[in-house]
Amino acid sequence: MEDYINMAFQAFQQNMQDGMSPEDAAQAAVSTASEAAVAAGWPEVVVQTGADGAMNFFFEQVNDGMPHEEAFNQAANEGMQQAGDAMGDDMPDMDQIASDAFNEAMQNGASPEEAAAAAIEAVSQAGADAGIPAEVMQAGISAAEEAFNEAMEGGMSAEEALSAALEAGGNAANEMAAQTGYEMPDAGDGGEGIDLDAVGDQAFNEAMANGATPEEAAEAAFDAIREAGEEAGFPPEVLDAGIAAGQEAFAEALANGDSPEGAFGTAIDAASTAANAVEGNMEQGDPNAGQGQGDPNAGDPNAAGGQPGGDPNAAGGQPGGDPNAAGGQPGGDPN
């Protein structure tokens, strides 16, 4: 894919050589890169956000006395960052989508290969709906398929193969997107962060694959979520509330006859709901935030959701904002 930052900078230099004023040269160069990005499949509204951000930054720096060429170089990078942040706000959690589709298929009696195909189909649809370019999606999906097949042939469990596939797919998609100058943000936010849903899923699946009981696997998952959440800076109240709600939901689901995977999915949903509620109260300055209804520790582990300073509805929490899974998005810096 094209490197839009380099494309814009080269166009700027050429425009200046052709006699344009610095301001006109900058605008024309941004338009050139923006048109190419839209043609490649990046959402037009996201590209426009980046273009507007680049031009505003350019004029600000020039007004502060920065040389035009240096100002434009920095502006191009700033535009990419703002575009990525804009797309990250609505970015689906590809890892979670793939895991959900895979687990549902397995629960319904599908073979690991059939479940993987269902996961790929779900991710493909989510990526198309989110406006992720087909080239980025295909890079991630191809790498994920290859990694899954190799893992299965190497004797890994289906869950371990899925984890390997998600990691490989995310890396490949991110690398493809990075060729454009973008750094892909996490689901539900722009910039850098961590997907606590994926952390929990991976820990749960690994524990189950290693012979743990469902209860032990859930405990390992919530421990991993807490550790990752603390390192990422999530408020303790949010983590406590989400984990408590998740643990309760998991135990109830198992008692009602749900499968371990289904019960853990229910737990993640409950954790998100509780966490987001507490985080919302905290953002509104509610002095009772964290006390919850019936749970004095209410908070959010983004064991499936909330994020400090981010979108509390995101599927994977992250303070400030990557698809990791087989998807990509412009801006942010385009897993």
Buried (B, 14 or more C-beta within 10 A) or exposed (E): BBBBBEBBBBBBBBBBEEEBEBEEBBBBBBBBBBEBBBEBBBBEEBBBBBBBBBBBBBBEBBEEEBEBBEBBBBBBBBBBBBBBBBBBBBBBBBBBBBBBBBBBBBBEEBEBEBBBBBBBBBBBEBBBEBBBBEBBBBBBBBBBBBBBBBBBEEEBBBBBBBBBBBBBBBBBBBBBBBBBBBBBBBBBBBBBBBBBBBBBBBBBBBBBBEEBEBBBBBBBBBBBBBEBBEEBBBBEBBBBBBBBBBBBBBBBBBEEEBBBBBBBBBBBBBBBBBBBBBBBBBEEEEEEBBBBEEBEBBBBBBBBBBBBEBBBBBBBBBBBBBBBBBBBBBBBBBB
